[in-house]
Amino acid sequence: MWLTLPICLAAVFLQPVTAVSKGSDAIQGIKIPRNKFEVPVVCYYYGWASRRPSPMNYQVEDVPLDMCTFVVLAFAGIDDKTFELKSMIPEYQEDSQRYLNFTNLKTQHLYLKTMLAVGGWHLGGEVFSKMVSTSESRAAFVWSALRWMLDYKFDGLEIIWKYPGYEKRGGRPQDKENFALLLKELKEAFAAHPLYLTAAVPLEENYLDDGYDIPKMQRHVDWFNVLAYDLRGPWNRFTDMHSILYKRAGDSPYFQDLTIAEGMKRLVRMGAPKQKLMLGMAYYGRTYVLRDPKKNGVKARIIPNGKPEVGPYVGSDELKGYYEICQDVKSNGWTRMFDNEAKCPYAFKGDQWVGYEDEESVANKMDFILREKYRGVMVFNNDLDDFRGVCGPKNPLMTVIFNKVGEKALREIRANVRAHFWFSVRYDAGLDSV
């Protein structure tokens, strides 16, 4: 028996395997060493997605659990008087049992962990800034967070503060030091429990310089979820994809620096270990109105205050979910193009334009993560993938990620190793008939 187990374990980590997915080179099937299957996948469940019109009203049951290592519930808030955690999702405010229903997801998959995210864009920065400003207010938040983790059986907490030190959103210069202190105190409180602590960080240099003491923060977090999207938008007054991977030769130095590849290098230079960086991918596209429909390429002029058409389900004039965009391209006469320098797609019809992620660009980003040996990937949000399969197979973007990291295959191999191990133990102990 003791010879058999090492042979099985060696097979897990030494043999290659073919993983087939859609998009880019993955269409032909790629071989990934099995040690790459340890790359974690963080999935986000956006609590308000259940309120979208049918059939795109996304429920907890729709999360592709077999494709995720962690599932994060977004978002909780902070009470501006007590500085304790508070519920923000209406259904969860009405019935706190829903938190336990969410964390019970992990009972369905052996390796799955569930986490809670506090913050997000709509919470703003002022309440964070006030909360971290004194040791007393930080303590109130820390112990409140610990109670939530234990009472609702979460495996960890994610802090998404947009953005410390940013005055336009209520930030102050002291936020940078105080944010690092908050993470230190959270980690100390979590130390007696098997709880994860993570923080979201941007790629933009100005945000990082003003609010994120990366060397201190990295000591206290298990990893950073990198907000590698919204790097471009209508505020630039020209079309572009908001999550471009690589710089273009013709871009200005500022925009060449504002790419995923360059931003990840910047975080490493600032003191973040590669194995603490999870690259974030957004499953939505940023929308624009063209000034001239005949000029519909990248960096085309736009109507700055134009109102792009609203998708039927997400209901936003700023963005569309991937399942809305893929239907536009498949059935509604939109033209899809791919920027081979930036490694991102865009689509247009008339004066409407959108830059987004699809299977090809997700495959390119996964190749980048694996090649550069970053820790893993974070998805925001799973409810914007084609989870109903209206354009083809369900969850096409998640499937690309899943096949690239080979998580399912690793779980099956581990299960086989455990089964073989326990059979061998029982056999050697004469328990095979028990």
Secondary structure, DSSP 8 states (H G I E B T S, - for coil): -TTHHHHHHHHHHH-EEEE--SSGGGGG-EEEEGGGGG--EEEEEEGGGGGS-TT----GGGS-GGG-SEEEEEEEEE-TTT--EEE-SHHHHH-THHHHHHHGGGGGSTT-EEEEEEE-GGG-SHHHHHHHTSHHHHHHHHHHHHHHHHHTT-SEEEEE-S-TT-GGGT--TTHHHHHHHHHHHHHHHHTTTT-EEEEEEES-HHHHHHH--HHHHTTT-SEEEEE---SS-GGGSB---TT-SS--TTS-HHHHHSSHHHHHHHHHHTT--GGGEEEEEESEEEEEEBSSTT--STT-BB-TT------TTT--SSEEEHHHHHHHHHHS--EEEEETTTTEEEEEETTEEEE---HHHHHHHHHHHHHHT--EEEEE-GGGS-TT-SSSSSSHHHHHHHHHHTHHHHHHHHHHHHHHHHHHHHHHTT-TT-
